[in-house]
């Protein structure tokens, strides 16, 4: 069996820099008092942010990544001064989801990952 496998991307240097950014964001997240907590309601998903984000202007994105089907992936912009994000949940089908929160508060960037099983 001969299959072509490209182990290096065209922009591997740029990708490496982005990967290092993610590592730095995750290190910042480990300094927080807690992770995010999730609460599924009949029509919404509530995402509670760590208390350090309360009353801070935070912007970024939250990605719902579906490992078994990339077509179900969903991304939302985040712009909040509250420690609670409420999103519609009708797009969430049963199975495993990986939630990735990329957020910037007071010039510090964070990346928090959490798995959700429905």
C-alpha positions in Angstrom: 0.0 0.0 0.0 1.5 3.3 -1.1 -0.1 6.4 0.2 1.3 9.9 0.1 1.5 11.4 3.5 2.6 15.0 3.9 4.1 15.4 7.4 5.0 19.0 6.9 2.6 21.8 6.1 3.4 24.5 3.6 3.6 27.2 6.3 5.1 25.0 9.0 7.0 27.9 10.6 3.8 30.0 10.9 1.9 27.0 12.3 4.7 26.4 14.9 4.4 30.0 16.1 0.6 29.6 16.4 1.2 26.4 18.4 3.5 28.2 20.8 0.8 30.9 21.2 -1.6 28.2 22.3 0.9 26.8 24.8 1.4 30.3 26.3 -2.4 30.8 26.5 -2.8 27.5 28.2 -0.1 28.3 30.7 -1.9 31.6 31.5 -5.2 29.6 32.0 -3.5 27.3 34.6 -2.9 30.4 36.8 -6.7 31.0 37.1 -8.7 29.9 40.1 -10.8 27.5 38.1 -11.7 26.3 34.6 -15.0 26.9 32.9 -18.1 25.1 34.1 -20.9 24.0 31.8 -24.6 23.8 32.5 -27.0 22.3 29.9 -30.5 23.8 30.0 -33.5 22.9 27.8 -32.6 25.5 25.1 -29.3 26.9 26.2 -25.8 26.0 27.3 -24.5 28.2 30.1 -20.7 28.6 30.3 -19.4 30.1 33.6 -16.0 31.7 33.3 -13.5 31.8 36.1 -14.1 34.6 38.6 -11.1 36.5 37.4 -13.1 37.4 34.3 -16.0 39.0 36.2 -16.4 42.7 35.4 -13.5 42.5 32.9 -14.0 43.3 29.2 -13.2 40.0 27.5 -13.2 39.2 23.8 -12.5 36.1 21.8 -14.2 33.0 20.5 -15.5 29.7 21.6 -15.3 26.7 19.3 -17.4 23.6 19.6 -15.3 20.9 17.9 -16.9 17.6 17.0 -14.1 15.0 16.6 -16.3 12.5 14.7 -17.8 15.1 12.2 -16.0 18.3 11.3 -19.2 19.5 9.5 -20.8 19.9 13.0 -18.1 22.2 14.3 -19.4 25.6 15.4 -17.8 28.9 16.4 -19.1 31.8 18.4 -17.6 35.2 19.0 -17.3 36.2 22.7 -17.6 39.8 23.9 -18.5 40.0 27.6 -18.1 41.8 30.8 -19.9 39.1 32.7 -18.6 35.8 33.9 -21.5 33.9 32.2 -21.8 33.1 28.5 -25.2 31.7 27.3 -25.5 30.1 23.9 -28.3 28.2 22.1 -27.8 24.5 22.3 -29.9 23.2 19.5 -26.8 22.5 17.3 -25.4 20.1 19.9 -26.1 16.6 18.9 -25.4 13.6 21.1 -21.8 12.5 21.4 -18.5 14.0 22.3 -17.7 17.7 21.9 -14.5 19.5 22.7 -15.0 23.1 23.7 -12.1 25.5 23.2 -12.4 29.0 24.6 -9.8 31.5 23.3 -10.3 34.7 25.2 -8.4 37.9 25.9 -8.9 39.9 29.1 -6.9 42.9 30.2 -4.2 42.2 27.6 -3.7 38.6 28.7 -4.8 35.7 26.4 -6.2 32.4 27.7 -7.1 29.1 26.1 -9.3 26.7 28.1 -10.4 23.3 26.7 -13.1 21.2 28.1 -14.9 18.1 26.9 -18.6 17.8 26.8 -20.5 14.5 26.5 -24.1 14.4 25.5 
